[in-house]
């Protein structure tokens, strides 16, 4: 496996698709990220929202052979799988890696969701080879990369965040599209969660959800999601070198996202777009994310690191 990695954002919306001309520039597909060597097709996919359909074009006509690692079992993170043409063909080999749920097996949930009467066929009706796995927390090898899975706060079932390493001294990224800070009683802002910090520490790229603004934090807390300000705070505290804010609200069109982009301070922070890609190299850039103005400066109360509430 190459020491470098190419990361392509294939779906950057949260909750549901956002069709229409007013969503064309940032994109309307739900969560999916493709990872592979810069000169070869991707072998590791993070989440399988409708954006996974865009991965087929990255394969150069070849069948997909790799792993799809899913953060949690909400619809917008796995419903694109049966529409992934690169895997639904002869010669394809796909490992579907799901969080090991504390109640019903995620594998069982997936198979129930993809079977009649909810869906016309089951997994066994797809072409190619398919294998489903439940994964606990910890390191594992998937798609040619080392992947660290850690449970992070969200809402409505177990949610994992991921750290992906190309090699011991190669580039790294963290992926936390659905994560909300825990808010202890008596506080209005959350603490930076220990597992989130471990996943994000010193990464070359942090892809983090930010569907809400600071003035919308009560809604964010209710849905177990993050504000943009919290994502920035985590990136700075963890020493991430780049931050891409994803999981955009389907109610926020291109013009509204443009307004948010205008408030960012510096090239190391961006809003994710469908089809955007970046090459992460083993040679590190000299500095981490630094946000001295814009959105972060508008925070009235910054989040801080603290112990995990009981």
VEXBA-723415 format. One line per 3 residues: number of its first residue (from 1); for each residue x, y, z of N, C-alpha, C. Coordinates in Angstrom, 2 decimals. Each point is the difference from the previous one (the first is absolute). Last residue first. Layout:
NUM = X,Y,Z,X,Y,Z,X,Y,Z; ...
REM end
This chain:
310 = -20.39,10.88,33.77,-0.46,-1.36,0.27,-1.33,-0.25,-0.68; 3.70,3.45,-2.01,-1.05,-0.08,1.02,-0.45,-1.43,0.19; 4.97,1.40,-1.55,-1.26,-0.47,-0.55,-1.05,-0.06,1.11
307 = 4.03,3.58,0.31,-0.28,-1.42,0.18,-1.33,-0.38,-0.61; 2.40,4.12,-2.25,-0.26,-0.35,1.38,-0.29,-1.47,0.11; 1.27,4.55,-3.56,0.17,-1.41,0.29,-0.22,-0.24,1.48
304 = -2.53,3.93,-2.76,1.30,-0.30,0.58,0.07,-1.48,0.30; -2.86,4.18,-3.11,0.03,-1.31,0.64,1.38,-0.21,0.59; -1.97,4.99,-0.57,0.73,-1.07,-0.66,-0.15,-1.29,0.76
301 = -3.13,4.46,-0.53,0.57,-0.84,1.04,0.67,-1.18,-0.68; -1.59,3.40,-2.71,-0.16,0.73,1.25,0.58,-0.77,1.17; 1.34,0.11,-5.40,-0.47,-0.84,1.11,-0.14,0.84,1.26
298 = 1.77,1.49,-4.30,-1.38,0.36,0.34,-0.55,-0.83,1.15; 4.32,-0.64,-2.05,0.03,1.21,0.81,-1.39,0.41,0.45; 0.56,-3.66,-2.97,0.41,-0.33,1.37,-0.01,1.23,0.90
295 = -1.02,0.50,-4.68,-1.03,-0.72,0.75,0.41,-0.22,1.45; 3.02,3.53,-2.10,-1.09,-0.66,-0.69,-0.94,-0.70,0.96; 5.16,0.49,1.30,-1.11,0.91,-0.23,-1.15,-0.76,-0.62
292 = 4.17,-2.00,1.08,0.12,1.16,0.87,-1.14,0.98,-0.19; 1.91,-5.32,-0.83,-1.17,0.82,-0.30,0.00,1.17,0.96; 3.22,-4.29,-2.05,0.01,1.16,0.87,-1.15,0.91,-0.38
289 = 2.12,-5.37,-0.76,-1.09,0.95,-0.21,0.13,1.14,1.00; 4.60,-2.24,-0.73,-1.34,-0.55,0.14,-1.03,1.08,-0.27; 5.23,-0.50,-2.12,-0.80,0.48,1.12,-1.38,-0.63,-0.01
286 = 3.69,-0.90,-3.28,0.67,0.47,1.20,-0.90,0.32,1.18; -0.87,-3.99,-3.70,0.08,1.45,-0.06,0.50,0.53,1.34; 1.39,-5.00,-1.54,-1.01,0.80,0.68,0.16,1.48,-0.30
283 = 1.06,-4.85,-2.63,0.68,1.21,0.45,-1.04,0.97,0.55; -1.54,-3.95,-1.90,0.72,-0.36,1.22,0.77,1.19,0.55; -4.45,0.95,-2.87,1.33,-0.57,-0.18,0.65,-0.31,1.33
280 = -5.10,0.78,-2.53,0.70,0.12,1.27,1.32,-0.74,-0.12; -3.79,2.30,-3.56,1.05,-1.00,0.21,0.69,0.30,1.32; -5.23,1.13,-1.80,1.27,0.50,0.48,0.96,-1.16,0.13
277 = -5.30,1.71,-2.21,0.99,-1.00,0.39,1.29,0.68,0.44; -5.80,0.65,-1.37,1.28,0.59,0.39,0.96,-1.10,0.44; -4.67,-0.78,-1.21,1.00,-0.07,-1.05,1.34,0.61,0.34
274 = -4.22,1.67,2.67,-0.01,-1.24,-0.76,1.06,0.07,-1.10; 0.82,2.96,4.30,-0.80,0.02,-1.22,0.04,-1.38,-0.65; 1.15,2.77,5.15,0.11,-1.12,-0.94,-0.95,0.18,-1.18
271 = 2.40,3.94,2.87,-1.27,-0.72,0.00,0.06,-1.04,-1.10; 4.37,2.07,2.87,-0.86,0.09,-1.17,-1.33,-0.69,0.26; 5.29,1.74,2.06,-1.37,-0.35,0.36,-0.89,0.20,-1.22
268 = 4.64,1.10,-0.04,0.02,-1.32,0.63,-1.38,-0.46,0.44; 1.24,4.38,-2.03,-0.15,-1.09,-0.96,-0.04,-1.38,0.64; -1.74,4.82,2.38,1.19,-0.72,-0.42,-0.26,-1.21,-0.86
265 = -3.59,2.21,2.95,1.26,0.74,0.02,1.15,-0.90,-0.41; -5.82,0.52,-0.74,1.15,-0.81,0.41,1.29,0.79,-0.14; -4.53,1.45,-1.29,0.40,0.28,1.38,1.19,-0.80,0.47
262 = -2.12,-0.48,-4.34,0.57,1.35,0.08,0.48,0.34,1.40; -2.37,-4.05,-0.88,1.38,-0.06,-0.49,0.68,1.36,0.15; -4.59,-0.30,0.91,0.80,-0.59,1.07,1.47,-0.07,-0.39
259 = -3.06,1.53,-3.20,0.05,0.97,1.09,0.84,-0.53,1.16; -0.91,-2.88,-3.61,0.95,1.04,-0.39,0.16,1.03,1.11; -3.32,-3.25,0.48,1.33,-0.53,0.31,1.09,0.99,-0.40
256 = -4.41,1.10,-1.11,0.14,0.02,1.46,1.36,-0.54,0.42; -1.12,-0.18,-4.56,0.21,1.39,0.43,0.18,0.10,1.51; -1.02,-4.27,-1.89,1.34,0.47,-0.35,0.26,1.43,0.48
253 = -3.75,-2.44,2.81,0.36,-0.07,-1.41,1.38,0.60,-0.25; -2.74,-2.41,4.20,0.96,1.08,-0.24,0.51,-0.10,-1.44; -3.00,-3.16,2.15,-0.72,1.27,-0.11,0.93,1.16,-0.35
250 = 1.46,-4.52,0.89,-0.68,0.04,-1.29,-0.82,1.27,-0.20; 4.57,-0.38,3.03,-1.45,-0.08,0.11,-0.64,0.02,-1.39; 5.00,-1.88,0.61,-0.74,1.25,-0.10,-1.50,-0.24,0.12
247 = 4.38,-2.72,0.59,-1.34,-0.29,0.51,-0.85,1.26,0.00; 5.25,0.90,0.23,-0.89,-0.78,-0.86,-1.36,-0.17,0.67; 5.23,2.73,0.01,-1.30,-0.09,0.67,-1.01,-0.63,-0.96
244 = 5.55,-0.17,0.54,-1.08,0.10,-0.98,-1.31,-0.22,0.73; 5.48,1.30,1.29,-1.36,-0.32,0.42,-0.95,0.18,-1.17; 5.72,-0.76,1.24,-1.05,0.52,-0.86,-1.34,-0.44,0.57
241 = 3.81,-0.87,2.55,0.64,0.91,-0.96,-1.00,0.61,-0.99; -0.52,-1.62,5.41,-0.23,-0.44,-1.37,0.57,1.02,-0.98; -0.10,-0.22,5.11,1.15,0.25,-0.86,-0.16,-0.54,-1.40
238 = -3.08,0.16,3.99,0.64,-1.26,-0.35,1.22,0.19,-0.89; -2.69,3.74,1.40,0.47,-0.68,1.22,0.77,-1.27,-0.32; -2.05,2.41,-3.57,1.10,0.77,0.59,0.58,-0.73,1.20
235 = -3.81,-1.87,-2.04,1.14,-0.04,-0.92,1.21,0.72,0.58; -4.11,0.17,2.37,0.62,-1.32,0.07,1.23,-0.08,-0.89; -2.57,3.93,-0.19,0.65,-0.11,1.30,0.73,-1.33,0.14
232 = -2.65,0.71,-3.84,1.21,0.81,-0.03,0.78,-0.13,1.31; -4.18,-2.06,-0.21,0.92,-0.69,-0.90,1.33,0.75,-0.08; -3.51,2.03,2.39,0.56,-1.14,0.74,1.00,-0.76,-0.87
229 = -2.36,3.54,-1.99,0.97,0.51,0.97,0.63,-1.14,0.80; -3.52,-0.88,-3.00,1.23,0.28,-0.73,1.09,0.44,0.98; -3.70,-3.08,2.09,0.02,1.30,-0.66,1.32,0.13,-0.75
226 = -2.39,-4.86,1.07,0.95,1.05,0.37,-0.36,1.33,-0.65; -3.30,-4.43,1.61,0.93,0.47,-1.02,0.87,1.14,0.53; -4.04,-2.51,1.88,1.28,-0.67,0.18,1.05,0.37,-1.03
223 = -4.64,1.72,0.75,0.18,-1.04,-1.02,1.34,-0.73,0.12; -1.24,3.54,3.01,-1.18,-0.87,-0.04,0.17,-1.15,-0.98; 3.32,3.40,0.28,0.02,-0.86,1.19,-1.16,-0.99,-0.05
220 = 0.13,3.29,-3.35,1.11,-0.95,-0.16,0.04,-0.98,1.16; -3.01,3.56,0.25,-0.47,-1.01,-0.96,1.07,-1.06,-0.19; 1.16,3.60,2.62,-1.03,-0.76,0.71,-0.58,-1.09,-0.90
217 = 3.17,3.13,-1.76,0.59,-1.10,0.78,-1.04,-0.80,0.79; 0.11,3.94,-3.33,-0.91,-1.15,-0.14,0.41,-1.16,0.91; 2.52,4.06,-0.46,-1.31,0.44,0.49,-1.06,-1.10,-0.12
214 = 4.40,-0.78,-1.65,0.01,0.13,1.46,-1.37,0.42,0.54; -0.12,-2.67,-4.55,0.78,1.14,0.46,-0.14,0.13,1.51; -0.43,-4.70,-3.15,-0.66,1.09,0.71,0.98,1.12,0.35
211 = 1.11,-4.27,-2.22,-1.24,0.43,-0.65,-0.67,1.22,0.63; 4.62,-2.81,-0.08,-0.30,1.34,0.51,-1.28,0.52,-0.63; 3.80,-4.65,0.43,-1.32,0.57,-0.23,-0.15,1.38,0.62
208 = 4.74,-2.11,-1.77,-0.88,0.04,1.18,-1.33,0.65,-0.35; 5.19,-1.87,-1.59,-1.29,0.19,-0.65,-1.05,-0.12,1.09; 5.59,0.94,-0.20,-1.17,-0.33,0.81,-1.25,0.34,-0.81
205 = 5.59,-0.91,-1.07,-1.31,0.50,-0.42,-1.06,-0.50,0.97; 4.57,-0.76,0.90,0.20,0.90,-1.14,-1.31,0.61,-0.48; 0.86,-1.50,5.22,-0.28,-0.55,-1.32,0.26,1.04,-1.09
202 = 0.51,0.07,5.14,1.07,0.15,-0.96,-0.29,-0.49,-1.40; -3.51,-1.40,3.51,1.28,0.58,0.41,1.03,-0.02,-1.13; -4.75,-1.74,0.25,0.37,1.18,-0.79,1.41,0.50,0.25
199 = -2.18,-3.80,2.29,-0.12,-0.22,-1.44,0.62,1.12,-0.81; -0.21,0.40,4.72,0.93,-1.06,-0.39,-0.03,-0.24,-1.51; -3.11,3.04,1.86,1.35,0.54,0.03,1.02,-1.04,-0.44
196 = -4.44,-1.38,0.49,0.13,0.89,-1.15,1.40,0.59,-0.07; -1.07,-2.56,3.74,0.15,-0.84,-1.18,0.14,0.83,-1.27; -0.80,2.28,4.11,1.31,-0.65,-0.02,0.20,-0.84,-1.25
193 = -3.22,4.36,0.00,-0.05,-1.38,0.45,1.36,-0.68,-0.17; -1.45,5.17,0.95,0.62,-0.76,-1.07,0.18,-1.43,0.49; -4.02,3.08,1.92,1.43,-0.22,0.15,0.50,-0.78,-1.20
190 = -4.38,3.50,0.02,0.50,-1.34,0.29,1.50,-0.03,0.19; -3.85,4.00,1.14,0.87,-0.51,-1.06,0.57,-1.34,0.43; -2.92,2.36,2.83,-0.64,0.29,-1.28,0.86,-0.44,-1.17
187 = -0.69,-1.76,5.45,0.86,0.66,-0.99,-0.79,0.26,-1.28; -1.80,-2.27,3.91,0.45,1.30,0.46,0.91,0.73,-0.97; -0.20,-5.23,-0.28,-1.05,0.81,0.60,0.58,1.31,0.51
184 = 2.60,-2.30,-4.04,-0.34,-0.30,1.40,-1.07,0.94,0.52; 1.12,-1.67,-5.02,-0.25,1.25,0.71,-0.40,-0.34,1.43; 2.80,-2.25,-4.57,-0.82,-0.25,1.18,-0.13,1.30,0.80
181 = 0.78,-0.08,-5.40,0.66,0.09,1.31,-0.98,-0.33,1.11; -0.41,-2.06,-4.98,-0.40,1.16,0.77,0.66,-0.01,1.36; 0.15,-2.28,-5.36,0.58,0.02,1.34,-0.46,1.26,0.69
178 = 0.33,-2.42,-5.02,-1.13,0.13,0.92,0.52,-0.11,1.42; 3.13,-0.14,-3.54,-1.06,0.79,-0.62,-1.19,0.26,0.90; 5.24,-1.36,0.17,-1.05,0.06,1.02,-1.17,0.82,-0.55
175 = 5.24,-2.05,-1.26,-1.32,0.15,-0.60,-1.06,-0.11,1.08; 5.76,0.83,-1.05,-1.06,-0.37,0.94,-1.33,0.35,-0.63; 5.37,-1.18,-1.89,-1.19,0.84,0.03,-0.94,-0.52,1.07
172 = 5.64,-0.24,-1.91,-1.13,-0.48,0.79,-1.18,0.95,-0.17; 5.32,-1.64,-2.30,-1.04,0.97,0.31,-1.18,-0.63,0.73; 4.74,-2.43,0.63,-0.69,0.58,-1.14,-1.08,0.98,0.42
169 = 3.04,-3.05,2.56,0.50,1.37,-0.17,-0.67,0.70,-1.18; -1.41,-4.39,1.24,0.40,0.56,1.29,0.45,1.44,-0.11; -3.31,-1.28,-3.73,1.10,-0.79,0.54,0.40,0.66,1.31
166 = -3.97,1.32,-2.09,0.55,-0.68,-1.16,1.14,-0.92,0.40; -4.39,1.55,3.01,1.44,0.17,-0.17,0.46,-0.77,-1.23; -4.80,2.09,2.57,0.58,-0.83,-1.05,1.47,0.35,-0.17
163 = -4.43,0.38,3.70,1.29,0.56,-0.36,0.63,-0.97,-0.99; -5.43,0.95,1.83,1.12,-0.77,-0.54,1.25,0.87,-0.16; -5.08,-0.61,3.00,0.84,0.89,-0.79,1.21,-0.81,-0.43
160 = -5.23,-1.68,1.52,1.46,-0.06,0.03,0.58,1.17,-0.79; -4.93,-1.45,2.70,0.68,0.73,-1.07,1.50,-0.08,0.21; -5.14,-2.39,1.67,1.45,0.13,0.17,0.62,0.67,-1.22
157 = -5.12,1.14,1.38,0.80,-1.16,-0.40,1.48,0.28,0.12; -3.01,3.72,0.61,-0.79,-0.99,-0.73,0.79,-1.18,-0.49; 2.64,4.47,0.84,-1.33,-0.28,0.54,-0.68,-1.07,-0.84
154 = 5.28,1.64,1.48,-0.96,0.41,-1.03,-1.38,-0.28,0.60; 5.65,-0.37,1.57,-1.38,0.38,0.28,-0.76,0.42,-1.26; 3.98,-3.67,-0.26,-0.11,1.43,0.27,-1.46,0.35,0.24
151 = 3.83,-4.49,-0.44,-1.37,0.47,0.17,0.00,1.47,0.39; 3.79,-2.43,-3.10,-0.29,0.37,1.39,-1.43,0.52,0.08; 3.93,-2.62,-3.53,-1.40,0.32,0.27,-0.17,0.29,1.49
148 = 4.18,-0.21,-3.97,-0.35,0.02,1.41,-1.45,0.42,0.15; 3.20,-2.21,-4.15,-1.16,0.81,0.38,-0.25,-0.16,1.49; 3.82,-0.84,-4.32,-0.26,-0.22,1.42,-1.09,0.97,0.44
145 = 0.55,-1.98,-5.16,0.35,1.07,0.94,-0.26,-0.46,1.43; -1.12,-2.47,-4.10,1.41,0.33,-0.12,0.47,1.10,0.93; -4.53,-1.82,-0.06,0.29,0.67,-1.26,1.44,0.42,-0.17
142 = -0.86,-1.19,4.80,-1.09,-0.03,-0.97,0.43,0.74,-1.26; 1.69,-1.85,5.27,0.46,0.25,-1.36,-1.18,-0.16,-0.95; 0.16,1.61,5.44,-0.21,-1.12,-0.91,0.52,0.41,-1.37
139 = -0.46,1.77,5.69,0.65,0.03,-1.30,-0.35,-1.25,-0.80; -3.44,1.99,3.82,1.39,-0.43,-0.10,0.50,0.07,-1.43; -5.23,-0.91,2.11,1.00,1.06,0.04,1.40,-0.60,-0.13
136 = -3.63,-2.99,-2.24,0.06,0.68,1.30,0.95,1.19,-0.09; -3.04,-2.43,-4.06,1.32,0.34,0.53,-0.12,0.65,1.37; -2.67,-3.50,-3.82,-0.19,0.95,1.09,1.34,0.29,0.63
133 = -1.34,-1.68,-5.26,0.72,-0.19,1.26,-0.49,1.02,1.02; -1.03,-2.49,-5.30,-0.34,1.01,1.01,0.63,-0.37,1.33; 0.68,-0.93,-5.70,0.13,-0.53,1.36,-0.31,1.12,0.98
130 = -0.32,-1.43,-5.71,-0.31,0.90,1.10,0.18,-0.72,1.33; 1.10,-0.30,-5.77,0.10,-0.63,1.31,-0.22,1.05,1.08; -2.22,0.11,-5.15,1.27,0.11,0.71,-0.05,-0.73,1.33
127 = -4.64,1.86,-1.86,1.12,-0.68,-0.65,1.28,0.22,0.79; -5.05,-0.04,2.25,0.99,0.84,-0.68,1.07,-0.86,-0.66; -3.60,-1.64,2.84,-0.44,0.27,-1.36,0.94,0.89,-0.78
124 = 0.45,-1.21,4.67,0.34,-1.14,-0.84,-0.50,0.15,-1.43; -1.03,3.22,3.36,1.41,0.09,-0.36,0.39,-1.14,-0.93; -5.10,0.98,-0.27,0.93,-0.04,1.11,1.43,0.12,-0.48
121 = -4.68,2.12,-2.33,0.90,-1.15,0.07,0.84,0.08,1.26; -3.47,3.29,-0.87,-0.44,-1.13,-0.83,0.89,-1.24,0.05; -0.98,3.38,4.17,0.80,0.12,-1.21,-0.27,-1.24,-0.84
118 = -2.61,0.58,3.81,0.64,1.32,0.05,0.79,0.27,-1.27; -2.52,-4.12,1.40,-0.62,0.94,-0.95,0.65,1.38,-0.03; 3.08,-3.44,-0.49,-1.43,0.30,-0.14,-0.68,-0.02,1.37
115 = 5.09,1.35,-0.02,-0.74,-1.22,-0.30,-1.46,0.39,-0.18; 3.98,2.56,2.07,0.15,-0.30,-1.42,-0.61,-1.37,-0.30; -0.19,1.65,4.37,-0.28,1.22,-0.76,0.08,-0.24,-1.50
112 = 1.17,-3.47,3.01,-1.44,0.25,0.07,-0.38,1.21,-0.85; 4.55,-1.06,0.42,-0.68,-1.00,-0.83,-1.51,0.17,0.04; 2.62,2.83,2.75,0.28,0.26,-1.41,-0.75,-0.98,-0.90
109 = -0.19,-0.66,4.66,-0.73,1.21,-0.37,0.17,0.29,-1.49; 2.50,-3.50,1.84,-1.41,-0.37,-0.11,-0.84,1.20,-0.44; 4.49,0.80,0.88,-0.10,-0.84,-1.20,-1.45,-0.41,-0.22
106 = 1.07,2.27,3.91,-0.05,0.92,-1.14,-0.10,-0.77,-1.30; -1.90,-1.97,4.66,1.20,0.03,-0.81,-0.17,0.96,-1.16; -2.70,0.76,4.58,-0.06,-0.82,-1.21,1.29,0.15,-0.79
103 = 0.94,2.02,4.12,-1.28,-0.72,0.06,-0.07,-0.94,-1.20; 3.75,2.78,0.60,-0.16,-0.56,1.35,-1.32,-0.75,0.15; 3.11,0.61,-4.65,-1.02,0.64,0.83,-0.10,-0.68,1.36
100 = 3.94,0.60,-3.73,-0.57,-1.06,0.82,-0.97,0.63,0.98; 1.20,2.12,-4.91,0.28,0.06,1.44,-0.66,-1.16,0.73; 1.54,-0.68,-5.11,-1.03,0.73,0.73,0.33,0.03,1.49
97 = 1.97,-1.13,-5.34,0.40,-0.01,1.41,-0.93,0.94,0.77; 0.56,-2.91,-4.89,-0.82,1.04,0.62,0.21,-0.11,1.51; 2.80,-1.63,-4.64,-0.22,-0.22,1.42,-0.79,1.18,0.55
94 = 0.71,-2.06,-5.23,-0.29,1.10,0.92,-0.20,-0.51,1.41; 1.59,-1.06,-5.46,0.10,-0.64,1.32,-0.11,1.10,1.04; -0.84,-1.09,-5.79,0.10,0.89,1.16,0.08,-0.82,1.29
91 = -0.66,-1.90,-4.42,1.39,0.36,0.25,0.19,0.92,1.19; -4.66,0.09,-2.55,0.90,-1.14,0.11,1.44,0.48,0.18; -3.86,3.19,1.78,0.43,-0.54,-1.30,0.94,-1.18,0.24
88 = -1.72,3.84,3.03,-1.07,-0.88,-0.46,0.33,-0.51,-1.40; 2.80,3.17,2.17,0.02,-1.22,0.82,-1.04,-1.01,-0.45; 0.41,4.24,-2.14,1.35,-0.55,-0.02,0.15,-1.27,0.80
85 = -4.08,2.61,-0.08,0.18,-0.86,-1.16,1.39,-0.63,-0.06; -3.29,1.82,3.89,1.42,0.15,-0.31,0.35,-0.97,-1.12; -4.24,0.42,2.43,0.08,0.77,-1.24,1.44,0.28,-0.43
82 = -1.35,-2.27,4.12,-0.49,-0.81,-1.12,0.03,0.73,-1.34; 1.59,2.38,4.03,0.74,-1.23,-0.34,-0.57,-0.78,-1.18; -1.57,4.21,2.40,0.50,0.01,-1.37,0.63,-1.31,-0.44
79 = -1.77,1.09,4.50,-1.02,-0.33,-0.98,0.48,0.02,-1.45; 2.32,1.06,4.43,0.17,-1.32,-0.61,-0.98,-0.30,-1.13; 0.40,4.17,2.68,1.38,-0.50,0.01,0.15,-1.40,-0.58
76 = -4.12,2.66,0.78,0.85,0.80,-0.88,1.44,-0.47,-0.05; -3.38,-2.07,2.90,-0.23,-0.21,-1.43,1.00,0.72,-0.89; 1.50,-1.62,4.85,-1.03,0.92,-0.45,-0.06,-0.04,-1.53
73 = 3.05,-2.53,3.16,-1.05,-0.58,-0.81,-1.16,0.94,-0.30; 5.61,0.84,0.69,-1.17,-0.37,0.79,-1.15,-0.32,-0.94; 4.63,0.56,-1.53,0.08,0.58,1.34,-1.17,-0.41,0.89
70 = 2.43,-2.82,-4.14,-1.17,0.85,0.28,0.05,0.50,1.44; 3.22,-2.05,-4.33,-0.06,0.06,1.46,-1.03,1.05,0.40; 1.66,-3.24,-4.36,-0.87,1.13,0.30,-0.22,-0.01,1.51
67 = 4.02,-2.26,-3.51,-0.89,0.00,1.16,-0.81,1.28,0.06; 2.33,-2.91,-4.37,0.43,0.71,1.20,-1.06,-0.09,1.07; 0.27,-0.21,-5.45,0.55,-1.04,0.86,0.56,0.70,1.23
64 = -3.28,1.03,-4.76,0.52,0.40,1.31,0.49,-1.22,0.76; 0.08,0.27,-5.45,-0.89,-0.27,1.12,0.63,0.44,1.31; 1.24,2.55,-4.63,0.29,-1.23,0.73,-1.06,-0.24,1.07
61 = 0.35,3.96,-2.90,-0.59,-1.15,-0.66,0.22,-1.32,0.71; 1.53,4.25,1.78,0.62,-0.21,-1.30,-0.52,-1.23,-0.73; -1.16,2.15,4.45,0.59,-1.33,-0.10,0.63,-0.29,-1.36
58 = -2.66,3.90,1.70,1.40,0.07,0.41,0.74,-1.31,-0.23; -4.75,0.66,-0.78,0.76,0.76,-1.00,1.48,0.08,0.34; -3.05,-2.03,3.07,0.15,-0.82,-1.20,0.84,0.70,-1.06
55 = -1.46,2.13,4.11,1.27,-0.73,0.07,0.25,-0.79,-1.28; -4.05,2.54,1.07,1.05,0.73,-0.70,1.34,-0.73,-0.01; -3.84,-1.60,2.41,-0.20,-0.17,-1.44,1.09,0.69,-0.80
52 = -0.39,0.47,4.71,0.81,-1.15,-0.41,-0.20,-0.30,-1.49; -2.47,3.39,2.50,1.24,0.42,-0.65,0.87,-1.15,-0.46; -4.06,-0.41,2.65,-0.20,0.00,-1.46,1.23,0.47,-0.75
49 = 1.18,-2.05,4.64,-1.19,0.76,-0.39,-0.12,0.02,-1.51; 3.29,-2.34,3.17,-0.61,-0.45,-1.25,-1.35,0.68,-0.21; 5.20,0.14,3.04,-1.44,0.20,-0.12,-0.50,-0.28,-1.41
46 = 4.86,0.07,-0.06,-0.56,0.34,1.30,-1.44,0.45,-0.21; 3.77,-3.20,-2.87,-1.08,0.98,-0.02,-0.53,0.19,1.41; 4.53,-2.16,-2.91,-0.65,0.18,1.30,-1.03,1.11,-0.13
43 = 2.72,-1.24,-3.66,-0.21,-1.32,0.59,-0.70,0.07,1.36; 0.90,3.05,-5.07,-0.17,-0.07,1.46,-0.29,-1.42,0.46; 2.95,0.84,-4.50,-1.38,0.16,0.48,-0.08,-0.09,1.51
40 = 4.59,1.84,-2.02,-0.78,-1.23,-0.13,-1.42,0.24,0.48; 3.86,3.09,0.30,0.03,-0.48,-1.38,-0.81,-1.26,-0.23; 0.49,2.29,4.35,-0.26,1.06,-0.98,-0.11,-0.50,-1.44
37 = -1.46,-3.21,4.10,1.25,0.61,-0.45,-0.29,1.04,-1.08; -4.08,-0.64,3.19,0.86,-0.93,-0.71,1.32,0.66,-0.35; -5.49,0.82,2.09,1.42,0.10,0.32,0.77,-1.05,-0.78
34 = -5.21,2.79,0.50,0.80,-1.03,-0.64,1.48,0.26,0.26; -5.19,1.23,2.30,1.36,0.47,-0.27,0.79,-1.17,-0.57; -5.49,1.77,1.27,0.91,-1.04,-0.47,1.34,0.65,-0.36
31 = -5.50,1.53,1.71,1.39,-0.24,0.38,0.70,-1.18,-0.67; -4.19,2.60,-2.45,0.32,-0.26,1.40,1.34,-0.74,0.12; -1.56,3.61,-4.03,0.04,-1.40,0.42,0.37,-0.14,1.47
28 = -0.31,4.14,-2.86,-1.16,-0.40,0.77,0.00,-1.43,0.47; 3.52,4.56,-1.54,-0.45,-1.36,-0.19,-1.11,-0.40,0.94; 2.58,4.26,-1.12,0.50,-0.77,1.13,-0.44,-1.46,-0.07
25 = -1.36,2.85,-3.54,1.43,0.27,0.21,0.59,-0.78,1.17; -4.79,-0.22,-1.24,0.91,-0.63,-0.96,1.46,0.18,0.38; -4.55,1.39,1.89,0.92,-0.83,0.78,1.11,-0.60,-0.87
22 = -3.78,2.70,-1.54,0.59,0.81,1.07,0.97,-0.79,0.87; -2.62,-1.95,-3.60,1.06,0.85,-0.52,0.70,0.79,1.10; -2.32,-4.77,1.17,-0.39,1.32,-0.48,1.19,0.83,-0.40
19 = -0.77,-4.18,3.91,-0.02,0.19,-1.45,-0.37,1.44,-0.37; 1.84,-2.82,4.33,-0.44,1.37,-0.27,0.04,0.22,-1.51; -0.29,-4.46,3.86,0.52,0.64,-1.20,-0.56,1.41,-0.14
16 = 0.30,-1.88,4.94,-0.68,-0.38,-1.23,0.66,0.71,-1.17; 2.16,-0.38,4.49,-1.42,-0.27,0.21,-0.73,-0.48,-1.25; 4.59,2.77,-0.67,-0.46,-0.81,1.11,-1.51,-0.15,-0.03
13 = 4.34,0.93,-3.83,-1.24,0.43,0.66,-0.32,-0.92,1.17; 3.68,-0.45,-3.28,0.31,0.89,1.12,-1.25,0.54,0.70; 2.60,-3.85,-3.68,-1.29,0.42,0.50,0.20,0.79,1.28
10 = 3.73,-1.44,-2.53,-1.02,-0.43,-0.96,-1.41,0.36,0.43; 5.57,1.23,0.65,-1.29,0.17,0.68,-1.11,-0.28,-1.01; 5.34,-1.73,0.32,-1.03,0.63,-0.83,-1.32,0.03,0.75
7 = 5.74,-0.79,0.65,-1.30,0.02,0.67,-0.99,0.77,-0.88; 5.09,-2.72,-0.21,-0.89,0.96,-0.65,-1.38,-0.14,0.62; 5.32,-1.18,1.81,-1.40,-0.38,-0.23,-0.75,1.14,-0.67
4 = 5.44,-2.26,0.98,-0.90,1.13,-0.13,-1.43,-0.50,-0.18; 3.49,-3.08,0.30,0.12,0.77,1.24,-0.88,1.23,-0.03; -1.18,-4.63,-2.73,0.75,1.24,-0.08,0.06,0.70,1.35
1 = -0.47,-5.36,-0.44,-0.85,1.20,0.00,0.89,1.25,0.00
REM end
